[in-house]
Amino acid sequence: MKKDATSRGIVLTLSAAILIALAVGCAPPEVTSAKLYMNNQDYPAAREALETAIVLYPDNAEAHRIFGDLEAQQKNWVEAKIHYDRARGLSPIQKTEIDRILEGFWQQYYNDGVTYIGQENNESAISSTEVATILIPERASAWNNLGVVYGNMGEYEKAIEMYNKVLEYDPGNSMARQNIGFMRYNDNDYEEAVRYLEPLIDEYIIDPGFVQILGLSYGYLERREEALALYSRAIELDPDNLLNHMNLAVLHMQQENPDLAEPHYLRVIELNPFDVEAMIQLADAYLSREDEDNAAIYLEKAMELDPGNANVVNQLGVYYVRRGARTENIDDVRRGQELMARAEEIRNIMGTEPPPVR
């Protein structure tokens, strides 16, 4: 009787063990072998065992996780990510562990890429950062860094491709959108520049560089009313911004409105009394409406600041000759002739041709 009871106890114990094993799930022998091979760094044997395992047990999460580890050891990151993703989808437990693994690798390669960018080692920066984009592609910061590197290398189409990946994962990333807009402007693709930059007006209206690029894009597309509205709004927000006043003045001159350009040129000169170009353009605005006396005032100032500017010297000489002839003042005529001769000497030295005289 005791023997029978003992036998029954052994049978019950074995049955319980079998039930527990079935509930927990035993690893297939190929997976167990693969783990042993991995521990012994026998990677070819591990690969062979795992290839068999995923054919026989395609939904075994552990097999895919170990295969991911094997590919990671070999730095086959695309293949590693495929297996890791498969394991993550099959097992919540594996997902938690794999997320930790991917995060660790991502941090390593992303940080290495940042270091290489700082060292201006573009090739290493690209190779490291590309691994980061494979491991966790939804992290926009890695794509952005690739855009920076390719932009620094002058490979603008590749940079634009990277910045578009940033927008794919982070649609609100205004810096990536602005970078694409600027690059499209540099490529003379003004339609695309406007398409990327226009949605950013509210955010970047206080940035004169942004306003200038968008305004010039409008100008090249002959959308001058939009450019005028843009510059005017920018000036309302920042009335002391020299660049915006200059842009608006130039635009008014393009539309043959010297009266509207005048106050903006005057504001530029007020903000920067040494801006020779603004003085020359203001003088041109006065000449366009036949106000030679006011033009001469600013040509004189421009010549004081830049006496080697042949165009300014010549234009001032023409003014004095004309004024002397009109008022019968021989001294003005003589001074004008002297200035025109000096302008010719400057052009001979510089090897430049005279512009048409207004």
C-alpha positions in Angstrom: 0.0 0.0 0.0 2.8 2.4 0.9 4.6 1.6 -2.4 1.5 2.3 -4.4 1.0 5.6 -2.6 4.6 6.6 -3.3 4.2 5.7 -6.9 1.1 7.8 -7.2 2.9 10.7 -5.5 5.7 10.5 -8.0 3.2 10.4 -10.9 1.4 13.4 -9.5 4.6 15.3 -9.1 5.7 14.6 -12.6 2.3 15.6 -13.9 2.5 18.9 -12.1 6.0 19.5 -13.5 4.7 18.8 -17.0 1.8 21.2 -16.5 4.1 23.9 -15.2 6.4 23.4 -18.2 3.5 23.6 -20.6 2.2 26.8 -18.9 5.6 28.5 -18.9 6.7 27.2 -22.3 10.0 25.5 -22.9 12.4 26.9 -25.4 12.8 24.9 -28.6 16.1 23.0 -28.6 17.4 25.1 -31.5 16.9 28.3 -29.4 18.6 26.7 -26.4 21.5 25.7 -28.7 21.7 29.2 -30.1 22.0 30.7 -26.6 24.8 28.3 -25.8 26.6 29.2 -29.1 26.1 32.9 -28.4 27.6 32.5 -24.9 30.6 30.8 -26.5 30.8 33.4 -29.2 30.4 30.8 -31.8 28.3 33.1 -34.0 28.2 31.0 -37.2 26.7 28.1 -35.3 24.3 30.4 -33.5 23.2 31.8 -36.8 22.6 28.3 -38.2 20.5 27.3 -35.2 18.5 30.5 -35.2 17.8 30.2 -38.9 16.4 26.8 -38.3 14.4 28.0 -35.2 12.6 30.8 -37.0 11.6 28.5 -39.8 10.2 25.9 -37.4 8.9 28.4 -34.9 8.3 31.7 -36.7 6.3 33.1 -33.8 8.9 32.4 -31.1 9.7 35.8 -29.6 12.9 34.5 -27.9 14.3 33.2 -31.2 13.8 36.6 -32.8 15.2 38.4 -29.8 18.4 36.3 -29.8 18.7 36.7 -33.6 18.5 40.4 -33.1 21.3 40.2 -30.5 23.4 38.2 -33.0 22.9 40.7 -35.8 23.7 43.5 -33.3 27.0 41.8 -32.4 27.8 41.7 -36.1 26.6 45.4 -36.5 24.1 44.3 -39.0 21.7 47.0 -37.7 18.9 46.7 -40.3 18.6 42.9 -39.8 18.9 43.4 -36.0 16.0 45.8 -36.0 13.8 43.5 -38.1 14.2 40.7 -35.5 13.9 43.0 -32.6 10.7 44.4 -33.9 9.3 40.9 -34.6 10.1 39.9 -31.0 8.6 43.1 -29.6 5.3 42.4 -31.4 5.2 38.8 -30.2 5.9 39.3 -26.5 5.2 42.2 -24.1 8.0 40.9 -21.9 10.5 40.9 -24.8 9.3 44.3 -25.8 10.3 45.9 -22.5 13.8 44.3 -22.7 14.3 45.1 -26.3 13.2 48.8 -25.8 15.9 49.0 -23.2 18.5 47.5 -25.6 17.5 49.8 -28.5 17.6 52.9 -26.2 21.1 52.0 -25.1 22.4 51.5 -28.7 20.6 54.7 -29.9 22.1 56.8 -27.2 25.6 55.4 -28.0 25.4 56.1 -31.8 23.5 59.4 -31.5 26.1 60.8 -29.0 29.0 59.5 -31.2 27.4 61.3 -34.1 27.2 64.6 -32.2 30.8 64.3 -31.2 31.9 63.7 -34.8 29.8 66.7 -35.9 31.7 68.9 -33.4 35.0 67.5 -34.8 33.8 68.2 -38.4 34.3 64.5 -39.2 31.4 64.3 -41.6 31.8 60.7 -42.7 31.9 59.3 -39.2 29.0 61.6 -38.1 26.9 60.3 -40.9 27.7 56.6 -40.3 27.0 56.8 -36.6 23.9 58.9 -36.9 22.5 56.7 -39.6 22.6 53.7 -37.2 20.6 55.8 -34.7 17.9 56.4 -37.3 17.7 52.7 -38.0 17.4 51.8 -34.3 14.7 54.3 -33.4 13.6 56.0 -36.6 10.9 58.1 -35.0 13.5 60.2 -33.1 13.5 63.3 -35.2 16.7 64.6 -33.6 18.9 62.1 -35.4 17.4 62.9 -38.8 17.9 66.6 -38.1 21.6 66.0 -37.3 22.0 64.3 -40.7 20.4 67.3 -42.3 22.9 69.5 -40.6 25.9 67.4 -41.7 24.7 67.1 -45.4 24.0 70.9 -45.4 27.5 71.6 -44.1 28.9 69.4 -46.9 26.9 71.3 -49.5 24.8 68.3 -50.4 21.5 70.2 -50.2 19.2 67.7 -51.8 20.3 65.0 -49.3 20.0 67.6 -46.5 16.4 68.4 -47.7 15.6 64.7 -47.7 16.8 64.4 -44.1 14.8 67.5 -43.0 11.7 66.1 -44.7 12.2 62.9 -42.5 12.3 65.3 -39.5 8.9 66.7 -40.6 7.5 63.2 -41.1 8.1 62.3 -37.5 7.8 65.9 -36.1 5.4 67.9 -38.4 5.7 70.9 -36.1 9.5 71.3 -36.4 9.7 74.8 -37.7 13.5 74.9 -37.9 13.6 71.9 -40.3 10.9 73.6 -42.4 12.8 76.8 -42.5 16.0 75.1 -43.5 14.3 73.4 -46.4 12.8 76.8 -47.4 16.2 78.5 -47.4 17.8 75.7 -49.4 15.0 75.8 -52.0 15.5 79.6 -52.2 19.2 79.0 -52.8 18.3 76.6 -55.6 16.1 79.4 -57.1 13.0 77.2 -56.5 11.0 80.1 -55.1 7.6 78.4 -55.2 8.9 75.7 -52.9 10.7 78.2 -50.7 7.4 80.0 -50.2 5.5 76.8 -49.6 7.8 75.9 -46.7 8.4 79.3 -45.3 4.9 80.9 -45.5 3.4 78.8 -42.7 6.1 80.1 -40.4 5.4 83.8 -40.8 3.8 84.2 -37.4 6.7 82.5 -35.7 9.6 84.1 -37.6 8.3 87.6 -38.5 10.7 89.1 -36.0 13.7 87.4 -37.8 15.0 89.8 -40.5 16.8 87.0 -42.3 13.7 84.9 -42.6 11.7 88.0 -43.7 14.3 88.8 -46.3 14.3 85.3 -47.8 10.6 85.0 -47.9 10.2 88.6 -49.2 12.7 88.0 -52.0 11.0 84.8 -52.9 7.7 86.7 -53.2 9.5 89.3 -55.3 11.0 86.8 -57.7 7.5 85.3 -58.1 6.2 88.9 -58.7 4.0 88.6 -55.6 5.0 92.1 -54.6 1.9 92.9 -52.6 2.6 90.0 -50.3 6.2 91.1 -50.0 5.1 94.6 -49.1 2.7 93.3 -46.5 5.4 91.1 -45.0 8.0 93.9 -44.7 5.4 96.3 -43.4 4.3 93.9 -40.7 7.9 93.2 -39.7 8.6 96.9 -39.4 5.6 97.4 -37.2 7.0 94.8 -34.8 10.6 96.0 -35.0 10.7 99.6 -36.2 14.4 99.9 -35.7 15.4 97.0 -37.9 17.7 98.4 -40.6 17.4 95.4 -42.9 13.6 95.4 -43.1 13.6 99.1 -43.9 16.1 98.6 -46.7 14.1 95.7 -48.1 11.0 97.7 -48.1 12.7 100.7 -49.7 14.1 98.6 -52.5 10.7 97.0 -53.1 9.1 100.4 -53.4 11.8 101.4 -55.9 11.1 98.3 -57.9 7.5 99.4 -58.1 8.6 102.9 -59.1 7.4 104.5 -56.0 10.4 106.7 -54.9 8.2 108.8 -52.6 7.3 105.6 -50.6 11.0 104.4 -50.6 12.4 107.7 -49.3 11.4 107.5 -45.6 12.7 104.0 -45.4 16.1 104.9 -46.9 16.2 107.9 -44.5 15.5 105.6 -41.6 18.3 103.2 -42.6 20.8 106.1 -42.8 19.5 107.4 -39.4 20.1 103.9 -37.9 23.5 103.5 -39.7 25.1 106.9 -40.7 27.9 104.9 -42.5 25.6 103.0 -44.9 27.0 104.2 -48.2 24.7 101.9 -50.2 21.6 103.3 -48.6 22.9 106.8 -49.5 23.5 105.9 -53.1 20.1 104.3 -53.4 18.4 107.3 -51.8 20.2 109.6 -54.2 18.9 107.4 -57.0 15.4 107.7 -55.7 15.7 111.5 -55.7 17.2 111.5 -59.2 14.3 109.3 -60.4 11.9 112.2 -59.6 14.4 114.8 -60.8 15.3 116.1 -57.3 19.0 116.6 -58.1 19.7 118.9 -55.1 18.6 116.3 -52.5 20.4 113.6 -54.5 23.6 115.6 -54.3 23.4 115.9 -50.5 23.6 112.1 -50.2 26.1 111.6 -53.0 28.4 114.1 -51.1 28.0 112.0 -47.9 28.6 108.8 -49.8 31.8 110.2 -51.4 33.1 111.3 -48.0 32.7 107.7 -46.7 33.8 106.0 -49.9 36.0 108.3 -52.0 37.1 105.4 -54.2 33.6 104.7 -55.4 33.8 105.7 -59.1 30.0 105.6 -59.6 29.4 108.0 -56.7 32.2 110.4 -57.8 31.0 110.4 -61.4 27.3 110.9 -60.5 28.2 113.8 -58.3 30.4 115.2 -61.1 27.4 115.0 -63.5 25.3 116.8 -60.9 27.7 119.8 -60.6 28.2 120.1 -64.4 24.4 120.2 -64.9 23.9 122.6 -62.0 26.7 124.9 -63.2 25.2 124.9 -66.7 21.8 125.7 -65.4 22.9 128.5 -63.1 25.8 129.6 -65.3 28.2 128.9 -62.4 31.6 128.1 -63.9 32.9 126.9 -60.5 30.3 124.2 -60.4 31.1 123.2 -63.9 34.8 123.0 -63.2 34.2 121.0 -60.0 32.0 118.6 -61.9 34.5 118.1 -64.6 37.2 117.4 -62.0 35.0 114.8 -60.3 34.2 113.1 -63.6 37.9 113.0 -64.4 38.7 111.5 -61.0 36.0 108.9 -61.5 37.6 107.9 -64.9 40.9 107.5 -63.2 39.4 105.3 -60.5 37.7 103.1 -63.2 41.0 102.8 -65.1 42.7 101.6 -62.0 39.9 99.2 -61.1 39.3 98.1 -64.7 35.5 98.8 -64.5 33.1 100.3 -67.0 31.0 103.4 -66.3 27.3 102.9 -65.6 24.7 104.9 -67.4 24.1 108.3 -66.0 20.6 109.3 -64.9 
